[in-house]
Amino acid sequence: MSNRKGRLRPVGVIFMKQYKIIVWGLGNVGRAAIRMIQEKESLKLVGAVDVDPKKVGKDAGEIFDFPKTGITVTDNIESALQLDADVVLDYTPLVRDEKGGFTPSAKDICKVLKAKKNVITTLPIYYSQATTPDLYKMINDTAKENGVSYLPTGLLPGAYASYIPTVLAGLMGRVDKITVQSGEDDQHNYSSWVKVFGYGMDPEKFPQDKLKLGIASYYISGVYEMGDRLGFKFDDMQIEHTCYTAQEDLHPIFGTVKKGTIAGHKFVMSGMVNGEAKVSLIYVHKICDDVNKTPAIDNKIHIEGMPKSLDISINGMMPLDESYVTSAAPSVNVIPMVVDGQSGFLQALDLKVVTPLK
């Protein structure tokens, strides 16, 4: 018996297949993925790529104080792509072009696909048939031409918007409206991209409109997918942004944020039908939530229809100490379905249900 990618499975033989993995990008999400791979019998790390000179040349496990993996970190993705591997987990930072588009990152994805490696990523090149059809076509065509698959999935966009809300909507007889709320406390986040939020800056001098559009382009694909899955035809997409200042001096990992300077942002992205918000994603980025309570971070899903409403709260989804586990896990647990599935640009909601790997 064989599947579409030509792998043979002897009839009557039971065995656990081991999938060979390259991790590209060893930041916070890559760290969580390396640990998961080490703990799973069905996964084997064969390559690790990062540009940080403090990591290059060292063992991919030891750089995080994990057990040795036997894999040395390289900064050369081209050489890594020569390895025998089933999939590349792409956790590289998003790279935008001069117009704010995602083309540079999409080209990197296609480079991996052309090497006949499947790609799973947390990058927001997600549900692109609705947001960036040109990139969708480029990735989909490249994947199919090379007999491999591309799947974007993580926490956001991905599992929390829109996988989980859409599945929960299956409990409803009718869905009239859905609102997904989430957020994160960046006080212990040392990632370079945290700088885009301008924590500690004067709100009057900060480019708030630029941030609003940039964040919307990152998260809004989840709104489009939920809308399409639930049968809403948006005639407008509204984006709102509110900036919050510190009410006292705050002390995140990257330095003191003075009273009166930027300490938080709230973004609301809503798909509209006849002037009414039908699908909304509310997301908060802030620092020091333990003392700085406004705006509140709520991980809630609210669905209206029949029955009247369904409300779900998910606690502990992004703890300060291990907030990136829930970003890495959806991309790791889906590996077998991507490697052994159909070629092309995939969506997690079109696959079998995602469950933890052994």
ZIFEN-V589307 format. One record per backbone hydrogen bond with DSSP energy under -0.5 kcal/mol. NH is the residue of the N-H (numbers start at 0). CO is the residue of the C=O. If there is no record, write none. Layout:
BEGIN
nh=NH co=CO
nh=NH co=CO
END
This chain:
BEGIN
nh=2 co=6
nh=5 co=2
nh=8 co=0
nh=12 co=9
nh=13 co=11
nh=14 co=12
nh=16 co=14
nh=18 co=16
nh=18 co=41
nh=20 co=43
nh=21 co=86
nh=22 co=46
nh=23 co=21
nh=23 co=88
nh=24 co=22
nh=24 co=48
nh=30 co=26
nh=31 co=27
nh=32 co=28
nh=33 co=29
nh=34 co=30
nh=35 co=31
nh=36 co=32
nh=37 co=33
nh=38 co=34
nh=39 co=35
nh=39 co=36
nh=40 co=38
nh=40 co=357
nh=42 co=39
nh=43 co=18
nh=45 co=20
nh=46 co=20
nh=48 co=22
nh=49 co=73
nh=54 co=51
nh=55 co=51
nh=56 co=72
nh=57 co=54
nh=59 co=70
nh=62 co=58
nh=63 co=60
nh=64 co=61
nh=65 co=60
nh=71 co=69
nh=72 co=57
nh=73 co=47
nh=76 co=74
nh=79 co=75
nh=80 co=76
nh=81 co=78
nh=82 co=79
nh=84 co=82
nh=85 co=19
nh=86 co=19
nh=87 co=117
nh=88 co=21
nh=88 co=86
nh=89 co=87
nh=89 co=119
nh=90 co=23
nh=90 co=88
nh=95 co=93
nh=96 co=100
nh=99 co=96
nh=104 co=94
nh=105 co=101
nh=106 co=102
nh=107 co=103
nh=108 co=104
nh=109 co=105
nh=110 co=106
nh=111 co=107
nh=112 co=108
nh=113 co=109
nh=114 co=110
nh=114 co=111
nh=115 co=112
nh=116 co=111
nh=117 co=85
nh=118 co=148
nh=119 co=87
nh=120 co=150
nh=121 co=89
nh=125 co=123
nh=129 co=126
nh=130 co=126
nh=131 co=127
nh=134 co=131
nh=135 co=131
nh=136 co=132
nh=137 co=133
nh=138 co=134
nh=139 co=135
nh=140 co=136
nh=141 co=137
nh=142 co=138
nh=143 co=139
nh=144 co=140
nh=145 co=141
nh=146 co=143
nh=147 co=142
nh=149 co=343
nh=150 co=118
nh=151 co=345
nh=152 co=120
nh=152 co=150
nh=156 co=160
nh=157 co=160
nh=158 co=153
nh=159 co=154
nh=160 co=154
nh=162 co=157
nh=163 co=158
nh=165 co=161
nh=166 co=162
nh=167 co=163
nh=168 co=164
nh=169 co=166
nh=170 co=167
nh=171 co=168
nh=172 co=305
nh=173 co=305
nh=175 co=173
nh=175 co=303
nh=176 co=303
nh=177 co=277
nh=178 co=301
nh=179 co=279
nh=180 co=299
nh=181 co=281
nh=183 co=283
nh=185 co=183
nh=185 co=285
nh=188 co=185
nh=189 co=187
nh=193 co=190
nh=194 co=191
nh=195 co=192
nh=196 co=193
nh=197 co=194
nh=199 co=261
nh=200 co=197
nh=204 co=201
nh=205 co=201
nh=207 co=205
nh=210 co=206
nh=211 co=207
nh=212 co=208
nh=213 co=209
nh=214 co=210
nh=215 co=211
nh=216 co=212
nh=217 co=213
nh=218 co=214
nh=219 co=215
nh=221 co=218
nh=222 co=218
nh=222 co=219
nh=223 co=219
nh=224 co=220
nh=225 co=221
nh=226 co=222
nh=227 co=223
nh=228 co=224
nh=229 co=225
nh=230 co=226
nh=230 co=227
nh=231 co=226
nh=233 co=231
nh=234 co=271
nh=235 co=271
nh=237 co=269
nh=239 co=267
nh=241 co=265
nh=243 co=263
nh=245 co=260
nh=249 co=256
nh=251 co=254
nh=252 co=186
nh=254 co=251
nh=256 co=249
nh=257 co=255
nh=259 co=245
nh=260 co=257
nh=261 co=200
nh=262 co=243
nh=263 co=243
nh=264 co=284
nh=265 co=241
nh=266 co=282
nh=267 co=239
nh=268 co=280
nh=269 co=237
nh=269 co=267
nh=270 co=278
nh=271 co=235
nh=271 co=269
nh=272 co=275
nh=275 co=272
nh=277 co=270
nh=277 co=275
nh=278 co=270
nh=279 co=177
nh=280 co=268
nh=281 co=179
nh=282 co=266
nh=282 co=280
nh=283 co=181
nh=284 co=264
nh=285 co=183
nh=286 co=262
nh=290 co=287
nh=291 co=287
nh=292 co=290
nh=297 co=295
nh=299 co=180
nh=299 co=297
nh=300 co=311
nh=301 co=178
nh=302 co=309
nh=303 co=176
nh=304 co=307
nh=305 co=173
nh=309 co=302
nh=311 co=300
nh=313 co=298
nh=314 co=312
nh=318 co=315
nh=324 co=321
nh=326 co=323
nh=327 co=323
nh=328 co=324
nh=330 co=326
nh=330 co=327
nh=331 co=327
nh=332 co=328
nh=333 co=329
nh=334 co=331
nh=337 co=333
nh=338 co=334
nh=339 co=335
nh=340 co=337
nh=343 co=147
nh=345 co=149
nh=345 co=343
nh=349 co=346
nh=350 co=347
nh=354 co=352
END
